[in-house]
Each structure stands twice: as structure tokens, then as C-alpha cells.
């Protein structure tokens, strides 16, 4: 019997977050918009924590894929406008995963969706579902996305 792989939750890379904070164009060629958080439900994709009420944040179009291709989904994300510490990884559920469920979906080494891997998953089952998907030879990594709006939340990798 094979044991499930250990997993780690991966945040947006720090160099990309810093570039957006310095005005780099988003996936649609637009500068990030700065807003003030009303609190509650504003998840930062870099620290994987929530943006406090009254704190400035950025909203921008993000494509968490290395190149354009038909499966390279792009969508809105939030990011602290001020520097924050990148989430350290690990297997513990990050703070931003506070909804009751999410879409958990596998992607191949070619950065394309692996058909049949996507499923709305209860939050408490995300780690187990990701580990099961990462056992497959055709799944290189997993994305967690909003079950209601399909917004990218984070990536999950197997620890080798």
C-alpha cells in the first residue's frame, strides 16, 4: 500500500507580489487598482491571510501559469498593498481557506487541466483530495479556486 504524498500550500511568489506592488502590469496589461479593505473576505494571495478592514489592498488580474495557452485561466485576486511576508508553506490549511468549500483541480506538467480531476471539495477535505490527486502520474500540481467565482486561491504541490 502506497502512502499519500506530503503536501505543501504554495502562495504567489514574492518577486511577483513585489512587482505588482511597484505598479507592474497585471495579466491584462493594466496597473493594479488600489482599494481600502472593508474587511471580511479579502484574501491576500501572497501571505495567504486576510486583509484587515481599513488596510490598503490591490486588485488585479492574475494568471498563475508561466505562459499563455487555452488552459491558462486568468482572474481577479487581492494582494496586500503593503509588503507582507510570503506564506511559509506547509500542510496546514492557510487562513484564506475560510469558505465551506472550494474547487480543487489537478494540472499536468504542461500546465493544462487534467480532465476529471476538478471537484467542489469541503474545506476540511482539501488536503486529502490534493494528496490523492498528486498520487497520479499525470497530475503535477493542484490549484484551489473559489467554488462560487472560480477565483484562484493558491497552489498545492507534493513534497518530494
N, C-alpha and C positions, 0 to 999 in steps of 0.2 A: 504494500500500500504506500503510495506516494503522499507525502505531506504537502499541504498548500504552501506556496511561496510566501515569505515575509514580504510585506508591502510598505511603501512609504508614500505619503501625500506630498505632492510637489507644487509649490507656488510659482507664480510668474517670476522669471529670472530678474535679479536685482538690476542688471545693466539695462534691461528693457524698461523696468519701472522708472529708473533714473532718467532715461531718455524721454519718456512721456512727461515726467515732472519738469523737464527742461524744455518742453514745448515741441518735441518731435511729433511728426505727423502720425496719426493713427492708421489703421488698416485701410481707411477710405481717403487718406491724404489730408485729413482735417486736423487742426490742432485740438488737443483735448479741451473739453469745456470744464471750467471750474465752477463748482456749486458749493453751497453750505449744507451740510447734512442735517436733515430733520431728525435723524436718529432712527433706530429700529429698522433693521433690514438693509443696511447699506454695507455689503461685504467687500472688503479690500482683497484683491487677488494677489497681493504681494505678502502681507503679513498673515493672511487668512483669518483675520479678526474683523470685528465690526467697526465701522466708522462712527465715532461718538457724535451725538447731537451737537451742533454748533461748529463742528470741525470742517475745514475745507476739504473737498474731495474732487477728483477728476472723474469725468465720464467720457468714455472713448470707445471706438470700435476696435475690437481686439481679435486677431486671428492667431490662435496658438499652434500654428503649423509653420514649417520652415519655408514653404513655397506655395504659390497659387496652384490649385488643382480643384477639380469638381467637388471633392470632399472636404476642402479646407473651409470649414464653417467660420463665419465672422459674426460677431455680435457685440452688444454693449456690455461693458464692465465698469466697475467702480474701483478707484485706487486712491489711497490717502494722498492728498496734495503735498503734504509734508513728508519727508523721509520717514519710513518705518522699517523695522527690522524684518527681513525676509523670514517666513515661516521655516523652522529648522527641519522640517520633515518628520519622519516617524510614522508609526502606525495608529496613533491616537487620532480620533476624529477632530479636525480643526473646528474652531468656533464658528466659522461661516456656515457650516453644515447644520443649520438650525431649523430647516423646514422639515415636515414629516416625511418627505420622500424626494428622490432625485432620479434623473435618468443616468444610468451607468452603462457605458458603451465602450467596447473594445476597438482598437485601431491596430492595423498591421504595421510592419516596419516601413512600408511605403506611405504611411500617414493617411491611409484610407480606411473608412469604416469597414469593419469585419461584419458582414451581414449576419443577422440573427443574434448578435451579442447585446443589443440595446434593450434595456428593460427599466421600467419605473420600479425603483427599489426603495424600500423603507430605509430611512437614515441609519437605523441601528444595524442594518444588514449590508451596508455599503462595503465595508472592509472584506467581509466574507465573499460577497459577489465578485469584487475586484480580484481577490486571490484566486477564485475559481476560474475567472476569465484568463488571468495571467498564467495559468497552468497550460493553456492551449498554445501550441506552437505557432499558430497564425496570429496571435494577439501579442503585440509588442508593448502596449501601454493602454491605459484606460482613462477616459475623461468622465468627470462628474459634471452634469449640467442640470439646470433648473428643470423640474418636471412640468412647470407651468409655462415658462417662457423660453426654454432651451438655452438660457444664458450659460456660458462656460463658467465653471466654478474653479476647478483645479484638475490636475493630472495625478494619476496613481501609477507608480512603477513597482515592479518586483525588485527586491533586494537580492542581488546575486551573491 
